[in-house]
């Protein structure tokens, strides 16, 4: 995150965003999803591509800056991004065209992780209005220095992305091992079981308005990474902070929590601490003849996702109800295969741990590099 104070302490002079860019907001146009015709052109919103469309309204490189619905509370997730080619933009992102004295890559780096909370309006839905966005103060080094800074940060960002891709490939390998171990076995003596036969559901609800539940962390589908099943605890708030009013399930460390609504049917995680899950989730525990680790991968498998997608067909809020989840059938794994799978996962977890530590270190170095770049403290930088 780049705080406002970092820019204020910069050796470079500061200018408002309106002096760097032309706002093209008058050309953007929202199209409701049900009215959108899929096509070859990207359809962009506050946080990236939202789908595709059969036409375009922009044909030039620009920066899209979130207007509402952006990650303003956690700018490390990005509040701005560069787009090019032919594309469409809805009304949830400001469209910025840099002027001739502004390098687009420099400006994107300056905005992407910038903490703009002091420019935000709105109590129920945070909004960065055009008027406030125009006022955002940014460092303004000479054009050549902008290009130099952007080149350095581009190289550092590429390194971060490669390390992150390594973690993603490791997760894909885990899924491949799971499939090979349990779905491609030639053992013809397998027994079919239903999920309800081998795991229990948490069924008693708690009142999050009462102690001690009011101070427990409140986890929803949005806090779970779909590709890894990791819970982003740094983004989780207590039930009190979230303003939760209805009863939820309390889960314990070691429980599996699973999202029952679309489009989050692939959000499943094993909790490593206690908490409360939202009404959009189930909590499962006490596995019999299987392990929670096996169940975790099972509910992330294509076989289960195809099953869940087929049954979650309600018109208003598509979801997988408890009976449908309980009735999912699969081959009961042998104890020997569970042990083999557990050993392989343990070895890969050690590799993942080292990669994660390395990635965290790179992230910290990247943040430090960002701060120095915009403060005018990189070697060769002159005010």
C-alpha positions in Angstrom: 0.0 0.0 0.0 1.2 3.5 -0.8 0.0 5.9 1.8 -0.9 9.6 1.1 2.0 10.4 3.5 4.6 8.7 1.2 3.6 11.1 -1.6 3.5 14.1 0.7 7.1 13.4 1.7 8.3 13.0 -1.9 11.3 15.0 -3.2 9.2 15.5 -6.3 6.6 18.2 -6.6 3.0 17.1 -6.2 0.2 17.7 -8.7 -3.4 16.7 -8.7 -4.5 13.8 -10.9 -6.4 16.2 -13.3 -3.0 17.6 -14.4 -1.8 14.2 -15.5 -4.8 12.9 -17.4 -8.0 13.6 -19.3 -11.1 11.9 -17.8 -13.0 10.1 -20.5 -15.9 9.1 -18.2 -18.5 10.6 -20.5 -17.8 7.9 -23.0 -18.3 4.9 -20.7 -21.6 3.0 -20.8 -23.0 0.3 -18.5 -24.7 -2.7 -19.9 -26.7 -5.1 -17.7 -25.4 -8.6 -17.8 -28.7 -10.1 -19.1 -28.6 -7.5 -21.9 -25.0 -8.0 -22.8 -24.1 -10.0 -25.9 -20.9 -12.0 -25.5 -18.3 -11.2 -28.1 -14.5 -10.7 -28.7 -14.2 -7.4 -26.7 -13.4 -7.2 -22.9 -16.0 -5.6 -20.7 -14.3 -3.8 -17.8 -15.5 -2.6 -14.4 -14.0 -1.4 -11.1 -11.9 -4.5 -10.5 -10.9 -5.8 -13.9 -12.7 -7.6 -16.7 -16.3 -8.5 -16.0 -16.9 -10.5 -19.1 -17.0 -9.9 -22.8 -19.2 -8.0 -25.2 -19.9 -7.8 -29.0 -18.8 -4.2 -29.5 -16.3 -1.6 -28.1 -16.3 2.1 -27.1 -12.6 2.6 -26.5 -9.6 1.9 -28.7 -6.6 3.4 -26.9 -4.4 2.7 -23.9 -6.0 4.1 -20.7 -5.9 3.5 -16.9 -9.1 2.4 -15.2 -9.5 3.7 -11.7 -12.2 2.3 -9.5 -15.1 4.7 -8.8 -17.3 2.4 -6.6 -17.0 -1.2 -5.7 -13.2 -1.0 -5.6 -10.8 -2.5 -3.1 -10.4 0.9 -1.3 -10.2 -0.8 2.1 -7.3 -3.0 0.9 -5.5 -1.2 -1.9 -2.8 -3.9 -2.1 -5.4 -5.8 -4.1 -5.3 -2.9 -6.7 -7.7 0.0 -7.3 -6.4 0.8 -10.8 -5.1 -1.1 -13.9 -3.9 -0.4 -17.4 -6.0 -1.5 -20.4 -5.4 -1.3 -24.2 -6.8 -2.5 -27.5 -10.5 -2.3 -28.1 -12.8 -2.6 -25.1 -15.9 -1.5 -23.2 -16.0 0.1 -19.8 -19.0 0.4 -17.4 -19.7 3.2 -15.0 -17.9 1.8 -12.0 -14.4 2.8 -13.2 -13.0 6.2 -14.2 -11.3 6.1 -17.6 -8.0 8.1 -17.5 -6.1 9.1 -20.7 -2.6 10.3 -19.7 -1.3 13.5 -21.3 1.9 13.8 -23.3 4.0 14.6 -20.2 2.8 11.5 -18.3 4.1 7.9 -18.8 1.1 5.6 -18.5 3.0 2.9 -16.7 4.4 5.3 -14.1 0.9 6.6 -13.5 -0.6 3.1 -13.2 2.1 2.2 -10.6 1.3 5.4 -8.7 -2.4 4.7 -8.6 -2.6 1.0 -8.4 -1.9 0.5 -4.7 -2.6 4.0 -3.5 -4.6 4.5 -0.3 -7.3 6.9 -1.4 -9.5 6.6 1.7 -9.2 10.3 2.4 -10.8 11.0 -1.0 -13.7 8.6 -0.6 -17.4 9.5 -0.1 -20.3 7.4 0.9 -21.3 5.5 4.1 -23.0 2.4 2.7 -20.9 2.1 -0.5 -17.5 3.7 -0.8 -17.3 5.9 -3.8 -14.4 7.8 -5.4 -16.2 10.6 -7.3 -14.7 12.2 -10.3 -14.3 15.5 -8.4 -12.4 13.8 -5.6 -10.4 11.6 -8.0 -9.2 14.8 -9.8 -7.8 16.1 -6.5 -5.6 13.0 -5.8 -2.0 14.4 -5.3 0.7 12.5 -7.0 4.5 13.0 -7.5 5.4 14.5 -10.8 9.0 13.7 -11.9 10.1 14.6 -15.4 8.9 12.2 -18.1 12.2 10.4 -18.6 12.4 9.8 -14.8 8.8 8.5 -14.9 9.8 6.0 -17.5 12.9 4.9 -15.5 10.9 4.4 -12.4 8.2 2.5 -14.3 10.8 0.3 -15.9 12.2 -0.6 -12.4 8.8 -1.3 -10.9 7.7 -3.3 -14.0 10.7 -5.6 -13.6 10.0 -6.0 -9.9 6.3 -6.7 -10.6 7.2 -9.4 -13.2 9.4 -11.2 -10.6 6.5 -11.1 -8.1 4.1 -12.5 -10.7 6.5 -15.3 -11.6 6.8 -16.3 -7.9 3.1 -16.2 -7.5 2.7 -18.3 -10.6 5.0 -20.9 -9.0 2.6 -21.2 -6.1 -0.4 -21.5 -8.5 1.4 -24.3 -10.4 2.0 -26.1 -7.1 -1.7 -25.9 -6.3 -2.4 -27.3 -9.7 0.0 -30.2 -9.0 -1.8 -31.0 -5.8 -5.1 -31.2 -7.6 -3.5 -33.5 -10.3 -2.1 -35.8 -7.6 -5.5 -35.9 -5.9 -7.2 -36.9 -9.2 -4.6 -39.5 -10.0 -4.7 -41.0 -6.5 -8.5 -41.3 -6.1 -10.2 -40.9 -9.5 -7.9 -42.9 -11.8 -7.3 -45.8 -9.6 -7.8 -49.2 -11.2 -9.2 -50.7 -8.0 -12.6 -52.2 -8.8 -13.7 -52.9 -5.2 -14.5 -49.3 -4.3 -17.6 -48.5 -2.3 -19.9 -45.6 -3.2 -20.9 -43.4 -0.3 -22.8 -40.2 0.2 -21.2 -37.2 1.9 -23.6 -37.3 4.8 -22.4 -40.8 5.6 -18.8 -39.8 6.3 -19.0 -36.3 7.7 -21.2 -34.3 10.1 -22.6 -30.8 9.6 -22.6 -28.1 12.2 -26.3 -27.4 12.7 -26.7 -25.3 15.9 -26.6 -21.6 15.1 -25.2 -18.9 17.4 -26.3 -15.3 17.9 -23.5 -13.0 16.7 -25.0 -10.1 18.7 -24.1 -11.8 22.0 -20.8 -12.4 23.7 -18.5 -14.2 23.0 -19.7 -14.6 19.4 -19.9 -10.9 18.7 -16.1 -10.7 18.9 -15.4 -13.8 16.8 -14.1 -13.5 13.2 -16.8 -13.7 10.6 -15.8 -15.6 7.5 -17.7 -15.4 4.2 -17.0 -16.8 0.6 -15.2 -13.5 -0.3 -12.5 -14.3 2.2 -11.5 -17.7 0.6 -9.2 -18.0 -2.4 -10.8 -20.2 -5.0 -7.6 -21.7 -6.3 -5.9 -22.6 -3.0 -8.6 -22.7 -0.4 -6.7 -20.3 1.8 -8.5 -18.0 4.1 -7.4 -14.3 3.9 -7.6 -13.7 7.6 -6.1 -10.2 7.3 -9.4 -9.2 5.5 -11.7 -10.9 8.0 -13.6 -8.7 10.5 -15.5 -9.6 13.7 -19.3 -10.1 13.6 -19.7 -6.8 15.4 -17.5 -4.9 12.8 -19.4 -6.5 9.9 -22.8 -5.6 11.4 -24.0 -9.2 11.3 -27.5 -9.7 12.8 -28.7 -13.2 12.0 -27.6 -16.5 13.4 -24.5 -18.3 11.9 -22.6 -21.5 12.4 -19.7 -21.5 14.8 -16.8 -23.5 13.5 -13.7 -24.9 15.2 -10.1 -25.2 14.1 -9.9 -28.2 11.7 -13.5 -27.8 10.5 -14.1 -27.4 6.7 -16.2 -24.4 5.7 -17.9 -24.4 2.3 -19.7 -21.8 0.3 -23.2 -23.0 -0.9 -24.0 -20.1 -3.3 -23.1 -19.4 -6.9 -20.7 -18.1 -8.2 -18.7 -19.2 -5.1 -19.2 -23.0 -5.2 -15.4 -23.5 -5.4 -14.8 -21.6 -2.2 -13.8 -24.2 0.4 -11.3 -24.1 3.2 -10.0 -25.9 6.3 -10.1 -23.5 9.2 -7.0 -23.1 11.3 -8.8 -21.2 14.1 -12.3 -20.8 15.4 -14.8 -18.4 14.0 -18.3 -17.9 12.6 -19.2 -18.5 9.0 -21.8 -16.5 7.1 -25.3 -17.7 6.2 -23.9 -18.5 2.7 -21.7 -21.3 4.1 -21.8 -24.7 5.7 -19.4 -26.0 8.4 -18.4 -29.7 8.3 -16.5 -31.7 10.9 -15.9 -35.1 12.4 -14.9 -37.0 9.2 -15.3 -40.8 9.3 -13.3 -43.1 7.0 -11.9 -40.1 5.2 -9.8 -37.1 6.2 -10.7 -33.4 6.2 -7.7 -33.0 3.8 -9.3 -35.4 1.3 -12.7 -33.7 1.7 -11.1 -30.4 1.0 -9.7 -31.5 -2.3 -12.9 -33.4 -3.1 -15.0 -30.3 -2.9 -12.6 -28.4 -5.1 -12.5 -31.2 -7.7 -14.1 -30.8 -11.2 -16.3 -33.8 -10.4 -17.9 -32.1 -7.5 -18.1 -28.7 -9.1 -20.0 -30.1 -12.1 -22.4 -31.8 -9.6 -22.9 -28.5 -7.7 -23.3 -26.4 -10.8 -26.0 -28.7 -12.2 -28.1 -28.6 -9.0 -27.7 -25.0 -7.9 -30.3 -23.8 -10.4 -32.6 -21.6 -8.3 -33.7 -18.5 -10.2 -33.2 -15.8 -7.6 -30.2 -17.0 -5.5 -28.6 -20.1 -7.1 -27.2 -22.3 -4.3 -26.6 -25.9 -3.3 -28.9 -26.8 -0.4 -27.9 -29.0 2.5 -29.7 -32.0 1.1 -28.0 -31.7 -2.2 -24.6 -31.4 -0.6 -25.2 -34.3 1.7 -26.3 -36.4 -1.2 -23.2 -36.1 -3.2 -21.8 -39.5 -4.0 -18.2 -40.5 -4.5 -15.9 -43.6 -4.2 -14.8 -44.2 -0.6 -11.0 -44.1 -0.7 -8.9 -46.8 0.9 -6.9 -46.1 4.0 -3.7 -46.9 2.2 -4.5 -44.3 -0.6 -5.3 -41.7 2.1 -2.0 -42.3 3.7 -0.1 -42.0 0.4 -1.9 -38.8 -0.5 -1.2 -37.3 2.9 2.5 -38.0 2.6 2.7 -36.4 -0.8 0.7 -33.3 0.4 3.0 -33.0 3.4 6.1 -32.9 1.1 4.5 -30.3 -1.2 3.4 -28.2 1.7 7.0 -27.9 2.8 7.9 -26.7 -0.7 4.9 -24.3 -0.7 5.9 -23.0 2.7 9.4 -22.0 1.4 7.8 -20.5 -1.7 5.4 -18.5 0.4 8.1 -17.1 2.6 10.1 -16.1 -0.4 7.0 -14.5 -2.0 6.3 -12.6 1.2 9.9 -11.3 1.2 9.6 -10.2 -2.4 6.3 -8.5 -1.6 8.0 -6.6 1.2 10.9 -5.6 -1.0 8.5 -4.5 -3.7 6.6 -2.3 -1.3 9.9 -0.7 -0.1 10.9 -0.2 -3.7 7.6 1.5 -4.4 8.0 3.9 -1.5 11.6 4.8 -2.5 10.6 5.3 -6.1 7.8 7.8 -5.4 9.7 9.5 -2.6 12.5 10.2 -5.1 15.0 8.1 -3.3 16.0 5.5 -6.0 19.6 5.8 -7.1 19.9 8.3 -9.9 16.6 10.0 -9.0 16.6 13.7 -9.0 13.9 16.1 -7.9 
